[in-house]
Amino acid sequence: MSDPYLYSVSNAVATFSINDAPWNLMSVAYIDRLEEQLPDVLGDDRIRAIVFTGEGEANFSAGMNLRQIPEGIRRAGSPEAFFGQRHRVLDMIENGGTPAIATLFGFCLGGGLELPLACHFRLAADTGAQIGLPEMDLGSVPAWGGSARLPRAVGRTHALDMILRGLKIDGEHAYRIGLVSEVLPIAELKPRAQALGEALAAQPREAVKSMLEAVVGFETKTLAESMADEAAAVSANRGSKNAVEGMQAFMEKRKPVFNQDS
């Protein structure tokens, strides 16, 4: 049996690529292995950005392998435990303190959109993408956090339109409503994700982590709470090696080199 995903690290960027082309279904084994490996990846200061993609150029992911649900629930002990595991994995991605990037191409449906929604950056192909939460077509509802994260990404109106109608949108539509930050030709999508990861990895690690902690989830915070988060970030980064390097580089009129201890 092949690995559920291929894992690699290049220039401080870790890549998880679903290994089930052409559909790249998110199997039970895929989630199991992510849950096992992500804590180590997120705890490794040498890894400063993560990319989630899929093998080939046909589809990022057509979603969860529906045929595996009964056995997955049996193994987990209950539907709540089964879907709870998926919530834990996506929460780790969103709140793990490391910038996460997703590439959206071909089918990005159900879990194939819900995982990218837990990422901090989403890039889409300019043609061929079908992005959506089609659970209504199955008489069901999103179960991996899609109805919670999609409104936070695109607003209530667009989210309800996509969810209630089972709407599948392309990359340009996703860009217009703010679901993705960039739209590129498919051949450029994965290289761009790597380049973005490297740019983020070059930023000061502690400062990046502090800002992710401050900004992610701001929708549920008061302004005073967000201001307190920023004040905590300032305090945590004051006098750090990266802060000293940044100021010294500014005074010396050169480009700073951060994360020299990694």
SERO-4910 file (N, C-alpha, C, O; in steps of 0.05 Angstrom, whole numbers):
BEGIN
 pado doro    nc1    nc2    nc3   cac1   cac2   cac3    cc1    cc2    cc3    oc1    oc2    oc3
  Met    A     17    -24      0      0      0      0     18     25      0     36     27     16
  Ser    A     12     44    -18     28     68    -20     23     87      4      3     85     17
  Asp    A     42    104      9     39    124     30     16    142     24     12    149      1
  Pro    A      0    150     44    -23    168     39    -15    195     30    -30    209     16
  Tyr    A      9    204     37     20    229     26     50    227     24     63    211     38
  Leu    A     61    243      7     90    246      4     99    270     20     87    292     18
  Tyr    A    120    266     36    130    288     53    158    295     45    175    278     41
  Ser    A    163    321     43    190    330     37    195    357     50    176    372     57
  Val    A    221    364     54    228    390     65    250    402     47    269    389     40
  Ser    A    246    427     39    265    442     23    266    471     31    245    484     31
  Asn    A    289    480     38    293    508     46    273    517     68    261    538     66
  Ala    A    271    501     88    255    506    112    225    505    107    209    513    124
  Val    A    217    494     83    189    491     76    182    461     75    194    446     59
  Ala    A    163    452     91    154    424     90    130    422     72    112    439     72
  Thr    A    130    401     55    108    397     37     94    370     42    108    349     44
  Phe    A     68    371     44     51    347     47     35    345     21     19    362     15
  Ser    A     40    324      5     27    320    -21     11    295    -21     22    273    -19
  Ile    A    -16    297    -23    -33    274    -22    -26    255    -45    -23    263    -68
  Asn    A    -22    230    -38    -10    211    -57    -32    191    -66    -30    167    -62
  Asp    A    -52    202    -80    -74    185    -89    -85    195   -115   -109    196   -119
  Ala    A    -67    204   -133    -75    215   -159    -92    194   -174    -86    170   -172
  Pro    A   -111    202   -191   -117    230   -197   -136    244   -178   -138    269   -178
  Trp    A   -151    229   -161   -171    242   -144   -160    253   -118   -171    272   -107
  Asn    A   -138    241   -109   -126    250    -84   -145    251    -61   -148    272    -47
  Leu    A   -160    229    -57   -179    228    -35   -164    228     -8   -142    217     -5
  Met    A   -176    241     11   -165    243     38   -175    218     54   -197    218     65
  Ser    A   -158    198     54   -165    173     66   -163    174     97   -152    193    108
  Val    A   -172    153    110   -169    151    139   -139    151    146   -131    164    165
  Ala    A   -123    137    130    -94    136    135    -82    163    132    -63    170    146
  Tyr    A    -92    179    113    -81    207    109    -84    223    135    -65    236    144
  Ile    A   -108    223    146   -113    238    171    -98    226    194    -87    241    210
  Asp    A    -97    200    196    -82    187    218    -53    195    217    -42    202    238
  Arg    A    -41    195    194    -13    201    192     -8    231    197     12    238    209
  Leu    A    -26    248    187    -23    277    193    -24    282    223     -7    297    234
  Glu    A    -43    269    237    -45    273    265    -20    264    280    -12    276    300
  Glu    A     -8    244    270     17    233    282     41    251    277     58    255    295
  Gln    A     43    261    252     68    275    244     67    305    249     88    317    255
  Leu    A     44    318    247     42    347    249     55    358    275     69    378    274
  Pro    A     50    346    299     63    358    323     93    360    321    104    380    330
  Asp    A    106    340    309    135    342    306    143    363    286    162    378    290
  Val    A    128    365    264    134    386    244    130    414    255    147    431    252
  Leu    A    108    418    269    102    444    280    121    451    303    125    475    309
  Gly    A    132    431    316    151    437    338    180    439    329    197    444    346
  Asp    A    185    437    303    212    438    293    218    466    283    206    475    263
  Asp    A    236    481    296    241    508    288    256    510    262    257    532    250
  Arg    A    266    488    252    279    489    225    258    489    203    265    495    180
  Ile    A    233    482    209    211    483    190    194    508    195    182    510    217
  Arg    A    194    527    177    182    552    182    159    559    163    148    581    164
  Ala    A    151    540    147    127    542    130    119    515    121    136    497    119
  Ile    A     93    511    114     83    486    106     66    490     81     51    509     79
  Val    A     68    471     62     51    471     38     35    445     37     46    423     41
  Phe    A      9    448     32     -8    425     28    -16    425     -2    -28    444    -12
  Thr    A    -10    403    -15    -17    400    -43    -24    371    -49    -28    355    -30
  Gly    A    -27    364    -75    -34    337    -83    -17    329   -106     -8    346   -122
  Glu    A    -12    303   -109      3    293   -132    -11    298   -158    -35    298   -160
  Gly    A      5    303   -179     -6    307   -206    -16    335   -209    -12    353   -192
  Glu    A    -30    340   -232    -42    366   -237    -72    364   -242    -84    383   -252
  Ala    A    -84    341   -236   -112    337   -241   -130    349   -219   -148    365   -224
  Asn    A   -124    341   -194   -141    350   -171   -124    353   -146   -107    337   -140
  Phe    A   -130    374   -131   -118    376   -104   -130    354    -87   -115    337    -77
  Ser    A   -156    354    -84   -169    332    -70   -199    333    -74   -212    354    -71
  Ala    A   -211    310    -82   -240    308    -85   -253    303    -58   -277    298    -57
  Gly    A   -238    305    -36   -249    303    -10   -244    277      4   -227    262     -3
  Met    A   -260    272     25   -257    248     41   -265    223     25   -282    225      8
  Asn    A   -251    201     30   -259    176     18   -284    166     32   -283    155     54
  Leu    A   -307    170     19   -333    165     32   -337    135     38   -351    128     57
  Arg    A   -324    118     22   -327     89     27   -315     80     53   -321     59     64
  Gln    A   -296     96     63   -282     89     88   -296     99    113   -287     93    135
  Ile    A   -317    115    110   -330    126    134   -340    105    153   -334    107    177
  Pro    A   -355     85    144   -365     65    164   -343     52    180   -345     50    205
  Glu    A   -322     43    167   -300     30    181   -285     51    199   -276     44    221
  Gly    A   -282     76    189   -269     96    205   -284    102    230   -272    105    252
  Ile    A   -311    103    229   -327    108    252   -325     84    271   -324     88    296
  Arg    A   -325     60    260   -323     36    277   -297     37    293   -296     31    316
  Arg    A   -275     43    279   -249     44    292   -247     66    312   -235     63    334
  Ala    A   -259     89    306   -258    112    325   -276    108    349   -271    119    370
  Gly    A   -297     93    345   -315     87    368   -342    102    366   -361     93    378
  Ser    A   -343    123    350   -368    138    347   -364    159    325   -341    166    318
  Pro    A   -386    168    312   -383    189    292   -370    214    304   -354    227    290
  Glu    A   -376    221    329   -365    245    341   -334    243    343   -320    262    338
  Ala    A   -325    219    351   -296    215    353   -283    215    326   -261    226    323
  Phe    A   -296    204    306   -285    203    279   -282    231    268   -260    238    258
  Phe    A   -303    248    269   -300    275    258   -284    293    277   -272    312    268
  Gly    A   -284    286    303   -268    302    321   -239    300    315   -224    320    319
  Gln    A   -230    277    305   -202    275    297   -195    294    274   -174    306    274
  Arg    A   -214    296    255   -209    315    233   -209    344    243   -193    360    233
  His    A   -225    350    262   -225    377    274   -198    382    287   -186    404    285
  Arg    A   -187    362    302   -161    366    315   -139    371    295   -122    389    300
  Val    A   -139    356    274   -118    359    254   -119    387    241    -98    400    238
  Leu    A   -143    395    233   -145    422    221   -139    444    241   -128    465    233
  Asp    A   -146    440    266   -140    460    287   -109    462    290    -99    484    294
  Met    A    -95    440    288    -66    440    290    -54    457    267    -36    473    271
  Ile    A    -65    453    243    -55    468    220    -60    498    224    -42    514    220
  Glu    A    -84    505    233    -91    533    236    -77    547    259    -70    570    257
  Asn    A    -74    533    281    -64    545    306    -37    535    314    -28    539    337
  Gly    A    -22    523    295      4    511    302     27    530    302     49    523    310
  Gly    A     23    556    294     44    575    295     63    575    272     83    590    272
  Thr    A     56    559    251     73    558    227     55    565    203     34    553    200
  Pro    A     63    584    186     46    591    163     41    567    145     60    552    138
  Ala    A     16    563    138      8    540    121     -4    551     95    -20    569     95
  Ile    A      3    538     73     -5    546     46    -18    523     32     -8    500     34
  Ala    A    -40    527     19    -54    506      4    -56    513    -26    -60    537    -33
  Thr    A    -53    493    -43    -56    497    -72    -83    485    -80    -88    462    -74
  Leu    A    -99    501    -93   -126    492   -102   -126    489   -132   -123    509   -147
  Phe    A   -130    464   -141   -132    459   -170   -150    435   -174   -151    417   -157
  Gly    A   -163    434   -197   -182    412   -202   -203    411   -180   -212    432   -170
  Phe    A   -211    387   -172   -231    385   -151   -219    392   -124   -198    381   -116
  Cys    A   -232    410   -110   -225    418    -82   -252    418    -68   -263    439    -63
  Leu    A   -261    394    -60   -288    391    -51   -289    378    -24   -272    361    -17
  Gly    A   -309    387     -8   -312    376     19   -287    380     35   -278    403     39
  Gly    A   -275    358     45   -250    360     60   -228    373     43   -209    384     54
  Gly    A   -230    371     16   -211    383     -2   -213    413     -3   -195    426    -14
  Leu    A   -233    425     10   -234    454     14   -231    460     44   -219    480     52
  Glu    A   -241    442     61   -240    447     90   -212    448    101   -205    464    118
  Leu    A   -194    430     91   -166    432     99   -153    458     90   -141    471    106
  Pro    A   -156    466     65   -145    492     57   -157    515     73   -143    535     77
  Leu    A   -182    513     82   -193    535     98   -178    538    124   -179    560    136
  Ala    A   -166    517    134   -150    518    159   -122    530    153   -107    536    172
  Cys    A   -115    533    128    -89    545    121    -90    575    121   -112    586    119
  His    A    -67    588    122    -66    617    124    -65    630     96    -71    654     93
  Phe    A    -56    615     76    -54    625     49    -65    603     30    -60    580     34
  Arg    A    -81    612     10    -92    594     -9    -87    605    -37    -93    628    -43
  Leu    A    -75    588    -55    -69    596    -82    -86    577   -100    -88    554    -95
  Ala    A    -97    588   -122   -114    572   -139   -104    573   -168    -91    592   -177
  Ala    A   -110    552   -183   -105    551   -211   -125    569   -226   -148    571   -218
  Asp    A   -115    581   -248   -133    600   -262   -153    586   -280   -172    598   -289
  Thr    A   -149    560   -285   -169    545   -300   -173    517   -287   -154    506   -275
  Gly    A   -197    506   -290   -201    478   -282   -209    473   -253   -217    451   -247
  Ala    A   -206    493   -236   -212    489   -208   -242    487   -203   -257    503   -215
  Gln    A   -250    468   -187   -278    466   -177   -277    465   -147   -271    444   -135
  Ile    A   -283    488   -134   -279    491   -106   -306    493    -92   -323    510    -99
  Gly    A   -311    476    -72   -337    478    -59   -341    459    -37   -324    441    -31
  Leu    A   -364    462    -24   -373    444     -2   -400    432    -12   -421    443     -6
  Pro    A   -399    409    -26   -422    398    -39   -439    379    -22   -454    363    -32
  Glu    A   -435    380      4   -449    361     22   -479    361     19   -492    341     23
  Met    A   -490    385     13   -519    387      9   -529    368    -13   -551    357    -11
  Asp    A   -512    363    -33   -520    345    -55   -522    316    -45   -534    300    -58
  Leu    A   -510    311    -22   -511    284    -10   -531    283     13   -533    263     28
  Gly    A   -547    304     16   -566    305     37   -554    310     65   -565    303     85
  Ser    A   -530    321     65   -515    324     90   -504    353     93   -513    371     79
  Val    A   -485    356    111   -474    383    116   -444    380    119   -434    358    124
  Pro    A   -429    402    117   -400    400    121   -394    390    150   -408    396    169
  Ala    A   -372    374    152   -367    361    178   -338    365    188   -331    355    209
  Trp    A   -322    379    172   -294    384    180   -289    413    187   -266    422    187
  Gly    A   -310    428    194   -307    456    201   -312    475    178   -307    499    181
  Gly    A   -323    465    156   -327    483    133   -347    505    138   -343    528    129
  Ser    A   -369    499    153   -389    519    158   -380    539    178   -392    561    181
  Ala    A   -358    533    193   -347    552    212   -326    570    199   -325    594    204
  Arg    A   -309    558    182   -286    573    171   -293    588    146   -283    610    141
  Leu    A   -311    577    129   -317    590    103   -329    618    108   -320    637     94
  Pro    A   -348    622    126   -359    649    130   -337    669    140   -338    692    133
  Arg    A   -318    659    155   -297    676    165   -278    684    142   -265    705    144
  Ala    A   -277    667    121   -259    673     99   -272    691     78   -259    709     67
  Val    A   -298    687     73   -311    701     50   -336    717     59   -348    730     42
  Gly    A   -344    715     84   -368    729     93   -393    711     91   -393    690     78
  Arg    A   -413    718    106   -437    701    109   -451    697     82   -459    674     76
  Thr    A   -455    717     66   -471    715     42   -458    695     22   -471    677     13
  His    A   -432    699     17   -419    681     -2   -418    653      9   -421    633     -6
  Ala    A   -413    650     35   -412    623     48   -438    609     45   -439    585     38
  Leu    A   -460    622     52   -486    609     50   -493    602     21   -504    581     16
  Asp    A   -485    619      2   -490    613    -26   -476    587    -34   -487    570    -48
  Met    A   -450    585    -26   -435    562    -33   -445    537    -19   -447    515    -32
  Ile    A   -452    539      7   -460    515     22   -488    506     15   -492    483      9
  Leu    A   -507    525     15   -535    517     11   -541    507    -17   -559    491    -21
  Arg    A   -527    518    -37   -531    510    -64   -511    489    -73   -512    479    -96
  Gly    A   -493    482    -56   -472    463    -64   -455    474    -87   -447    459   -104
  Leu    A   -451    500    -87   -439    514   -109   -409    507   -111   -395    507    -91
  Lys    A   -401    502   -136   -372    497   -141   -362    521   -157   -372    527   -179
  Ile    A   -342    534   -147   -332    559   -160   -303    554   -171   -289    536   -162
  Asp    A   -296    570   -191   -269    568   -202   -250    586   -188   -257    601   -169
  Gly    A   -225    586   -197   -204    602   -184   -209    632   -185   -205    646   -165
  Glu    A   -219    642   -208   -224    671   -210   -246    679   -191   -245    700   -179
  His    A   -267    663   -190   -289    669   -171   -279    669   -143   -286    686   -127
  Ala    A   -263    649   -136   -252    647   -109   -235    671   -102   -236    681    -79
  Tyr    A   -221    682   -122   -204    706   -117   -222    730   -113   -216    747    -95
  Arg    A   -244    733   -128   -261    756   -125   -274    757    -98   -279    779    -88
  Ile    A   -280    735    -86   -294    735    -60   -274    733    -37   -282    731    -13
  Gly    A   -249    732    -43   -229    732    -21   -222    705    -10   -209    703     11
  Leu    A   -230    683    -24   -224    657    -14   -195    649    -19   -183    634     -4
  Val    A   -183    659    -41   -155    655    -47   -141    682    -51   -154    702    -57
  Ser    A   -115    682    -47   -100    707    -50    -87    710    -77    -80    733    -84
  Glu    A    -83    688    -91    -71    690   -118    -83    669   -136    -92    648   -127
  Val    A    -83    675   -162    -92    656   -183    -70    654   -204    -61    675   -214
  Leu    A    -61    630   -210    -39    626   -227    -44    603   -247    -61    586   -241
  Pro    A    -30    602   -269    -31    578   -286    -22    553   -270     -5    555   -253
  Ile    A    -35    530   -276    -30    506   -261      0    499   -260      9    489   -239
  Ala    A     15    504   -282     43    497   -282     59    514   -262     81    506   -254
  Glu    A     49    537   -255     63    555   -237     54    553   -208     66    565   -190
  Leu    A     32    537   -203     19    537   -177     37    526   -155     42    539   -134
  Lys    A     47    502   -159     64    490   -138     91    505   -134     99    508   -111
  Pro    A    104    513   -156    129    529   -152    123    555   -137    139    564   -120
  Arg    A    100    568   -142     93    592   -128     89    587    -98     97    603    -81
  Ala    A     75    564    -92     71    557    -64     98    553    -50    101    562    -27
  Gln    A    116    540    -63    143    536    -51    157    563    -47    169    568    -26
  Ala    A    155    581    -67    168    607    -65    156    624    -43    170    637    -28
  Leu    A    130    623    -40    116    637    -18    125    626      8    130    640     27
  Gly    A    126    599     10    136    586     35    164    595     42    169    601     65
  Glu    A    181    597     22    209    605     28    210    635     37    225    642     54
  Ala    A    193    651     25    192    679     33    183    682     62    193    698     78
  Leu    A    162    666     69    153    666     97    173    655    116    176    664    139
  Ala    A    187    634    107    207    621    124    231    639    129    245    636    149
  Ala    A    236    659    111    258    677    115    251    699    135    269    713    144
  Gln    A    226    702    143    218    722    162    225    713    191    229    689    195
  Pro    A    227    731    210    235    724    237    215    705    250    191    711    253
  Arg    A    224    681    257    207    659    266    189    668    289    165    663    288
  Glu    A    200    680    310    184    687    333    163    707    327    140    706    337
  Ala    A    170    727    310    151    748    302    128    736    286    105    744    290
  Val    A    135    718    268    114    705    251     95    690    269     70    692    267
  Lys    A    106    675    288     89    659    306     71    677    323     48    671    327
  Ser    A     83    699    333     67    718    349     44    730    334     22    733    344
  Met    A     49    737    308     28    749    292      6    729    285    -17    736    283
  Leu    A     14    704    280     -6    684    275    -24    680    300    -48    678    297
  Glu    A    -12    680    323    -27    677    348    -46    701    352    -68    698    362
  Ala    A    -37    725    343    -53    749    347    -76    751    327    -98    759    334
  Val    A    -71    744    302    -90    749    280   -109    725    276   -133    730    272
  Val    A    -99    701    277   -117    678    273   -138    677    294   -132    677    318
  Gly    A   -163    676    286   -185    676    305   -193    703    316   -208    705    335
  Phe    A   -183    724    302   -190    751    312   -220    757    311   -230    774    325
  Glu    A   -234    742    294   -263    747    290   -279    744    316   -300    756    319
  Thr    A   -269    727    333   -283    722    358   -273    738    382   -282    735    404
  Lys    A   -254    756    376   -242    773    397   -253    801    397   -261    811    376
  Thr    A   -253    814    420   -259    843    420   -234    858    411   -212    846    410
  Leu    A   -237    883    405   -214    900    397   -194    901    420   -170    899    415
  Ala    A   -204    903    445   -186    904    468   -170    878    470   -146    879    477
  Glu    A   -182    855    465   -168    830    466   -147    828    444   -124    818    449
  Ser    A   -153    838    420   -133    837    399   -110    856    405    -87    850    399
  Met    A   -116    879    416    -95    898    424    -77    885    445    -53    889    445
  Ala    A    -89    870    464    -73    857    484    -55    835    472    -32    831    481
  Asp    A    -65    822    451    -49    802    438    -25    815    424     -3    804    425
  Glu    A    -30    838    412     -8    852    399     13    861    420     37    859    415
  Ala    A      3    871    442     22    880    463     39    856    473     62    859    479
  Ala    A     26    833    476     41    809    484     62    801    463     84    793    470
  Ala    A     55    805    438     74    799    416     98    818    417    121    809    413
  Val    A     92    843    422    114    863    424    133    855    447    157    855    443
  Ser    A    121    848    469    138    841    493    154    815    487    177    814    495
  Ala    A    141    796    474    155    770    469    178    773    450    198    758    452
  Asn    A    176    792    432    197    795    411    218    816    418    239    818    404
  Arg    A    213    832    438    232    853    446    258    841    455    259    825    473
  Gly    A    280    849    442    306    840    450    313    812    439    335    802    446
  Ser    A    296    800    423    303    774    412    327    776    392    333    798    383
  Lys    A    340    754    386    362    754    367    354    765    340    368    780    327
  Asn    A    330    757    332    320    767    306    314    797    307    319    811    287
  Ala    A    304    807    329    298    835    331    324    851    331    326    872    318
  Val    A    345    841    345    371    854    345    383    854    317    394    874    308
  Glu    A    381    831    303    391    829    276    377    848    257    389    861    240
  Gly    A    350    850    260    335    868    243    343    897    246    347    911    227
  Met    A    347    906    271    355    934    276    383    939    267    389    960    256
  Gln    A    401    919    272    428    922    263    430    924    233    446    940    222
  Ala    A    415    907    219    415    907    190    405    934    179    415    945    160
  Phe    A    384    945    193    374    971    184    395    992    187    398   1009    169
  Met    A    409    992    209    430   1013    214    453   1010    194    465   1029    186
  Glu    A    458    985    187    481    980    169    472    980    139    489    975    122
  Lys    A    447    986    135    436    988    108    441    962     91    451    963     69
  Arg    A    434    940    104    436    914     90    411    898     96    395    905    113
  Lys    A    408    876     81    385    859     85    389    842    109    410    830    112
  Pro    A    369    840    127    373    823    151    373    793    145    361    785    125
  Val    A    388    779    161    388    749    158    377    738    184    390    737    205
  Phe    A    352    730    184    338    721    208    342    691    212    352    676    194
  Asn    A    335    681    235    334    653    242    361    639    239    363    617    229
  Gln    A    382    653    247    409    642    244    414    619    262    434    604    258
  Asp    A    398    615    282    402    592    300    389    567    289    394    545    300
  Ser    A    372    569    268    358    546    258    375    531    238    366    510    227
***
